[in-house]
Amino acid sequence: SKYACVFDKSAFNFSHQQRLFRTSAVSRGQIVQFKLSDIGEGITEVTVKEWYIKEGDSVSQFDSICEVQSDKASVTITSRYDGIIRKLHYNLDEIAYVGKPLVDIEIDASKGVAPEEDVVETPAMSHEEHTHQEIKGHKTLATPAVRRLAMENNIKLSEVIGTGKDNRILKEDILNFLAKQTGAILPPSPKAEIIAPLSKSETVPTAPKDKARKIQMPVSRPIVFSGKDKTEPITGFHKAMVKTMSAALKIPHFGYCDEIDLTQLVQLREELKPLAQSRGIKLSFMPFFIKAASLGLLQYPILNASLDESCQNVTYKASHNIGVAMDTEQGLIVPNVKNVQVSSIFEIASELNRLQALGSAGQLGTNDLTGGTFTLSNIGTIGGTYAKPVILPPEVAIGALGKIQVLPRFNGKGEVFKAQIMNVSWSADHRIIDGATMARFSNLWKSYLENPASMLLDLK
């Protein structure tokens, strides 16, 4: 009542002096609401995973209050006040929102002053973006992110000189303060010291053993970057990939990997390349991989099947329409070679040449991109050995081929020789395909490629 007689509130704008007057009038035992501050990364809500305190507990500044979890990481929330916990606003596993009260704390106004916007009983006032804190009689202004940075590096804000408006402490001030210390994070000294370099005529005095050696550190300046984020809509093949891959990850995948010795196949291809070129066809390894897969699918037709959405019926596909993943300027596309089971290796190579030419030109038709029953992805043309391919629904299996490498191996006599090794990674739908079936198919496919002449017995 004394203050009300002396001052007229209407005569004041919400200035710095008025805030000092308001905080000095907070009575002992004031209840404040500690709000969940912005924890970055665009996170607006978190899940409360664990409380480290309960109602009635005493807490000090920087004591852990709780652990919260976002979709990116777990974060420990610490107290900004000394006081007694009076209320927890959330139970375990409940959603807490940024900017909303987390706990109520009863503070002693004579020891520390709460930010104005946190006081429960205060009347309407300006809700500033930044928070304030009184430390040893000196009011510091800083955002929650800056306070968190200072706390993580054991820095007292009262010892940092703010360069912002009204001596507000900025992130750059914290970084500059750290730069003046030695390489390790040390307790902050009462005053930042900069040691002048010694001249050539001066000698370095021997420091007493009980005093820490002071090292001059350059003052770092924040890097200025003028680039801007760019947002553009997802269209074309990328949009189709979003839809397809979202549906694919509903399938329970399991993987199986193996290595293949392609030494004989490499030699056979080198012999056949001139003959294929004379017919106007570029012969790669992929036609052999595709034909070997088709021969394997004849023995294990479950891998050339599809499962309906209700998982009640399996359809065994008569045609082997084997898709080949291609990396184009328009994005990832998967055209397929139709009826591989009745095609020769030369015919498969010819069709691949056609699909690759159309894919590079962005002119593939709907018929080329639909109807696939099994897929191979030759990631080895770019690099890498193993992968984790994602099944393309409604298919039930896919293989990823690694790059061919020259590696040392042992022959039957125990002699070391140069081998052309390729790794393969299979993924299959575990709802209808078991590991043994996938392994047997892979072994059969492997035997055809390691002994190309054996394919002659099953070719039709």
C-alpha positions in Angstrom: 0.0 0.0 0.0 2.9 2.3 0.6 4.1 2.0 -3.0 0.5 2.4 -4.3 0.4 5.8 -2.5 3.7 7.0 -4.0 3.4 5.7 -7.6 0.7 5.9 -10.2 0.7 2.9 -12.5 -1.0 4.7 -15.3 1.9 7.1 -15.5 4.3 4.4 -16.4 5.0 2.7 -19.6 6.4 -0.9 -19.1 9.9 0.4 -18.9 13.0 -1.1 -17.3 12.6 1.0 -14.2 9.0 -0.3 -13.7 10.2 -3.9 -14.0 12.8 -3.2 -11.3 10.0 -1.8 -9.1 7.8 -4.8 -9.7 10.3 -7.4 -9.0 11.5 -5.7 -5.8 7.9 -5.8 -4.5 7.6 -9.6 -4.8 6.9 -11.0 -1.4 8.6 -13.9 0.3 7.0 -17.3 -0.6 5.9 -16.2 -4.1 4.7 -19.0 -6.4 6.1 -19.0 -9.9 5.4 -21.1 -12.9 8.5 -22.6 -14.5 7.6 -22.9 -18.2 9.1 -25.3 -20.7 11.5 -23.2 -22.8 12.2 -23.6 -26.5 14.6 -26.5 -26.9 15.4 -25.8 -30.6 15.0 -27.9 -33.8 11.5 -26.6 -34.2 10.2 -28.8 -31.4 6.9 -27.6 -30.0 5.9 -30.6 -27.8 7.8 -33.3 -25.8 6.9 -36.4 -23.8 7.7 -36.4 -20.1 9.7 -39.6 -19.5 11.0 -39.2 -15.9 10.6 -36.8 -13.0 13.6 -36.3 -10.8 11.7 -34.4 -8.2 8.3 -34.6 -6.5 5.9 -32.1 -4.8 7.5 -30.7 -1.6 11.1 -31.2 -2.7 13.6 -28.4 -2.5 15.5 -27.5 -5.6 18.4 -25.1 -6.5 19.4 -23.5 -9.7 20.6 -26.0 -12.3 19.2 -29.0 -10.4 17.6 -31.6 -12.8 13.8 -31.5 -12.8 12.8 -34.0 -15.4 13.8 -35.7 -18.6 11.7 -35.1 -21.7 11.8 -36.8 -25.1 11.1 -35.3 -28.5 11.1 -37.1 -31.9 14.8 -36.2 -32.2 16.4 -36.6 -28.8 16.1 -36.8 -25.0 16.7 -33.6 -23.0 17.2 -33.0 -19.3 15.3 -29.9 -18.0 17.0 -28.0 -15.1 15.7 -25.5 -12.6 16.3 -21.7 -13.0 15.3 -21.0 -9.4 16.0 -21.9 -5.8 12.8 -23.0 -4.1 10.3 -25.7 -3.2 8.3 -27.7 -5.8 4.6 -27.1 -5.2 3.0 -28.7 -8.3 3.8 -30.9 -11.2 1.7 -30.1 -14.3 2.2 -33.4 -16.1 2.3 -37.1 -15.3 4.7 -39.5 -16.9 4.3 -40.1 -20.6 2.1 -37.0 -21.0 2.7 -34.4 -23.7 4.2 -31.1 -22.5 4.1 -28.1 -24.7 6.8 -25.4 -25.2 5.8 -22.2 -23.4 3.4 -23.9 -21.0 4.0 -24.3 -17.3 6.0 -27.4 -16.3 6.1 -27.1 -12.5 5.1 -24.5 -9.9 8.0 -23.4 -7.6 7.7 -21.4 -4.3 10.7 -19.1 -4.3 12.3 -16.9 -1.6 12.3 -13.4 -3.1 15.2 -12.3 -1.0 17.5 -14.9 -2.7 16.4 -14.7 -6.3 13.9 -12.9 -8.4 11.8 -14.8 -10.9 11.1 -13.6 -14.4 8.0 -11.4 -14.5 6.0 -13.5 -16.9 6.4 -16.6 -14.6 4.8 -15.0 -11.5 1.4 -16.5 -11.0 -0.3 -13.6 -9.1 1.0 -10.7 -11.1 -1.5 -8.7 -13.2 -1.3 -8.3 -17.0 2.1 -7.0 -18.3 4.2 -7.1 -21.4 5.3 -10.7 -22.3 8.8 -10.2 -23.6 10.5 -12.7 -25.7 13.5 -12.8 -23.4 13.8 -13.9 -19.7 15.6 -12.1 -16.9 17.5 -13.3 -13.9 19.0 -11.5 -11.0 22.4 -12.9 -9.9 24.2 -11.2 -7.0 22.4 -7.9 -7.6 23.2 -7.8 -11.3 20.3 -8.3 -13.7 21.3 -10.3 -16.8 19.2 -10.5 -19.9 19.4 -13.6 -22.2 17.3 -16.0 -24.1 16.7 -19.5 -22.8 18.9 -20.9 -25.5 21.8 -18.7 -24.4 21.2 -19.6 -20.7 21.4 -23.3 -21.7 24.6 -22.8 -23.6 26.1 -21.0 -20.6 25.0 -23.8 -18.2 26.3 -26.6 -20.4 29.8 -24.9 -20.3 29.7 -24.0 -16.6 29.6 -20.2 -17.2 28.0 -17.7 -14.9 26.0 -15.2 -16.9 26.9 -12.5 -14.3 30.6 -12.7 -15.5 29.8 -12.3 -19.2 29.7 -8.8 -20.8 26.6 -8.5 -22.9 26.9 -6.7 -26.3 23.2 -6.7 -27.1 20.6 -4.0 -26.4 20.4 -3.1 -22.7 23.5 -5.2 -22.2 21.6 -8.3 -23.3 23.9 -11.4 -23.5 24.0 -12.9 -26.9 25.2 -16.3 -28.1 28.3 -14.6 -29.6 29.2 -13.3 -26.1 29.2 -16.8 -24.7 31.4 -18.1 -27.5 33.8 -15.1 -27.1 34.0 -15.8 -23.4 34.8 -19.4 -24.1 37.5 -18.4 -26.6 39.3 -16.4 -24.0 39.7 -19.5 -21.8 42.1 -22.4 -22.4 41.1 -25.3 -24.6 39.3 -27.0 -21.8 36.1 -25.7 -20.1 37.3 -24.1 -16.9 35.4 -22.4 -14.1 35.0 -18.8 -15.2 37.2 -16.2 -13.5 35.9 -13.0 -12.0 37.4 -11.0 -14.8 38.3 -12.0 -18.4 42.0 -11.6 -18.8 44.0 -11.1 -22.0 47.8 -11.6 -21.7 49.9 -9.4 -24.0 52.5 -11.2 -26.1 56.1 -11.0 -24.8 58.8 -9.2 -26.7 61.9 -11.0 -27.9 63.9 -9.4 -25.1 61.6 -10.6 -22.4 61.8 -14.0 -20.8 59.0 -16.1 -19.5 59.0 -16.2 -15.7 58.5 -19.5 -14.0 55.0 -19.8 -12.8 54.4 -21.1 -9.3 53.2 -24.7 -9.2 50.0 -23.8 -7.3 48.8 -21.3 -10.0 47.3 -22.3 -13.4 49.3 -21.3 -16.5 47.5 -18.6 -18.5 47.5 -19.1 -22.3 46.5 -16.4 -24.7 43.7 -17.5 -27.0 42.5 -15.7 -30.1 39.0 -14.3 -29.9 36.8 -16.1 -32.3 34.2 -14.3 -34.4 31.0 -15.8 -35.6 31.0 -16.9 -39.3 28.6 -14.8 -41.4 26.7 -16.9 -43.9 24.3 -15.2 -46.3 22.7 -18.3 -47.8 19.0 -18.9 -47.5 16.9 -22.0 -47.2 14.9 -23.0 -50.3 11.6 -24.8 -50.2 10.1 -26.5 -53.3 7.2 -29.0 -53.7 7.8 -32.7 -54.2 6.7 -33.6 -57.7 7.2 -36.2 -60.4 9.1 -39.4 -59.6 10.0 -38.1 -56.2 6.4 -37.8 -55.2 5.8 -41.4 -56.4 8.8 -42.5 -54.4 7.3 -40.9 -51.3 4.1 -42.8 -51.7 5.7 -46.1 -52.6 8.3 -46.1 -49.9 5.8 -45.1 -47.3 3.7 -48.2 -48.2 6.8 -50.4 -48.4 7.9 -49.7 -44.8 4.7 -51.3 -43.6 6.2 -54.6 -44.8 8.2 -56.6 -42.2 11.6 -56.9 -44.0 14.3 -59.3 -43.3 17.7 -59.3 -44.9 20.2 -61.9 -46.2 23.7 -61.1 -47.6 26.3 -63.2 -49.4 29.4 -62.8 -51.6 29.7 -64.1 -55.2 32.9 -65.0 -57.0 32.4 -63.6 -60.5 35.8 -64.5 -61.9 34.5 -66.9 -64.5 31.6 -64.6 -65.4 34.0 -61.6 -65.9 36.0 -63.7 -68.3 32.9 -64.9 -70.2 31.6 -61.3 -70.6 34.9 -60.1 -72.0 34.7 -62.9 -74.6 31.1 -62.0 -75.6 31.4 -58.2 -75.6 32.8 -57.9 -79.1 30.0 -60.2 -80.5 27.3 -58.2 -78.8 28.8 -54.9 -80.1 28.8 -56.3 -83.6 25.0 -56.6 -83.2 24.7 -53.1 -81.8 24.2 -54.1 -78.2 26.2 -53.1 -75.1 26.6 -56.1 -72.9 26.9 -55.5 -69.2 26.7 -57.9 -66.2 23.1 -57.1 -65.5 21.6 -59.4 -68.2 23.4 -62.3 -66.6 22.2 -61.3 -63.1 18.6 -61.0 -64.4 18.6 -64.3 -66.2 20.1 -66.1 -63.3 17.4 -64.6 -61.0 14.7 -65.8 -63.4 16.1 -69.4 -63.4 16.0 -69.2 -59.6 12.4 -68.0 -59.5 11.4 -71.1 -61.5 12.5 -73.1 -58.5 11.2 -70.7 -55.8 8.0 -69.1 -57.2 7.1 -67.7 -53.8 9.7 -65.0 -54.5 7.8 -64.0 -57.7 4.5 -63.6 -55.9 2.3 -60.8 -54.4 0.3 -60.6 -51.2 -3.1 -58.8 -51.0 -3.7 -56.0 -48.6 -5.7 -58.2 -46.2 -2.9 -60.7 -46.2 -5.3 -63.5 -47.0 -4.3 -64.5 -50.5 -1.0 -65.0 -52.3 -0.8 -64.7 -56.1 2.0 -66.5 -57.9 3.0 -64.5 -61.0 3.4 -66.5 -64.2 5.6 -63.8 -65.9 9.0 -62.9 -64.6 8.9 -59.1 -65.0 12.2 -58.2 -63.4 12.7 -54.6 -62.5 16.0 -52.7 -62.6 16.5 -49.7 -60.4 17.9 -46.8 -62.4 19.4 -43.5 -61.2 18.3 -40.7 -63.5 18.1 -36.9 -63.5 14.4 -37.2 -62.7 15.1 -39.4 -59.7 14.9 -43.1 -58.9 12.9 -45.1 -61.5 12.4 -48.9 -61.7 11.4 -50.0 -65.2 11.2 -53.8 -65.7 12.2 -56.3 -68.4 9.1 -58.3 -69.3 8.9 -62.1 -69.6 12.5 -62.8 -68.7 11.6 -66.5 -68.3 11.3 -66.8 -72.1 14.1 -64.4 -73.1 17.7 -65.0 -74.0 20.6 -63.1 -72.4 21.0 -61.2 -75.6 17.3 -60.2 -75.7 17.5 -59.1 -72.1 20.6 -57.0 -72.9 18.8 -55.4 -75.9 15.7 -54.5 -73.8 18.0 -53.1 -71.0 19.7 -50.8 -73.6 16.2 -49.6 -74.7 15.0 -48.9 -71.1 18.2 -47.1 -70.2 18.0 -44.8 -73.2 14.4 -43.9 -72.5 15.1 -43.5 -68.8 17.9 -41.0 -69.5 15.7 -39.1 -71.8 12.8 -39.1 -69.3 10.6 -40.9 -71.9 9.7 -44.2 -70.2 6.1 -45.2 -70.7 3.6 -46.5 -68.1 3.9 -50.0 -69.4 7.7 -49.9 -68.8 7.2 -48.8 -65.2 4.4 -51.1 -64.1 3.8 -54.8 -63.7 7.1 -55.7 -62.0 7.2 -58.9 -60.1 10.9 -59.0 -58.8 13.6 -56.3 -58.6 17.4 -56.0 -58.7 19.2 -52.8 -57.8 22.8 -52.4 -59.0 24.0 -49.9 -56.5 27.6 -51.1 -57.2 27.7 -48.9 -60.4 27.9 -46.0 -58.0 29.9 -47.6 -55.1 29.5 -49.6 -52.0 29.3 -53.3 -51.2 26.3 -53.9 -49.0 22.9 -52.2 -48.9 19.5 -52.6 -47.2 17.1 -52.5 -50.2 13.4 -51.7 -49.6 10.8 -54.0 -51.2 8.6 -52.4 -53.9 5.0 -53.4 -53.1 3.2 -55.5 -54.2 6.4 -57.4 -54.8 7.8 -59.6 -52.0 11.6 -59.6 -52.6 14.4 -57.4 -53.9 18.2 -57.7 -54.3 20.9 -55.0 -54.1 24.2 -55.7 -56.0 27.5 -54.2 -54.7 30.5 -53.3 -56.8 32.8 -55.9 -58.1 36.2 -55.9 -56.4 39.5 -57.8 -57.0 40.2 -59.5 -53.7 42.5 -62.4 -52.6 40.9 -65.8 -52.1 42.0 -69.4 -51.7 41.4 -72.1 -54.3 40.8 -75.8 -53.6 44.5 -76.4 -53.3 45.0 -73.7 -50.7 46.6 -71.3 -53.1 45.9 -67.6 -53.1 44.5 -66.1 -56.3 42.9 -62.9 -57.5 39.1 -63.2 -57.4 36.4 -60.9 -58.8 34.1 -60.6 -55.7 30.6 -59.0 -55.6 28.4 -58.8 -52.6 24.6 -59.2 -52.7 22.0 -58.0 -50.2 18.5 -59.5 -50.3 15.3 -58.2 -48.6 12.2 -60.3 -48.4 8.7 -60.0 -47.0 8.8 -62.0 -43.8 5.1 -62.5 -43.7 5.2 -65.2 -46.5 9.0 -65.8 -47.0 11.2 -67.5 -44.4 15.0 -67.2 -44.2 15.7 -70.7 -45.4 13.8 -70.1 -48.7 15.7 -66.8 -49.3 19.0 -68.5 -48.6 18.3 -71.4 -50.9 17.3 -69.1 -53.7 20.4 -67.0 -53.2 22.6 -70.1 -53.3 21.1 -71.2 -56.6 21.4 -67.7 -58.1 25.0 -67.7 -56.9 25.8 -71.1 -58.5 24.6 -69.9 -61.9 26.8 -66.8 -61.8 29.9 -68.5 -60.4 29.6 -71.3 -63.0 28.0 -69.5 -66.0 28.1 -72.7 -68.1 25.6 -74.3 -65.7 22.9 -71.9 -66.9 23.0 -73.7 -70.3 21.3 -76.8 -68.8 18.2 -74.8 -67.7 17.9 -72.2 -70.5 14.8 -72.5 -72.6 
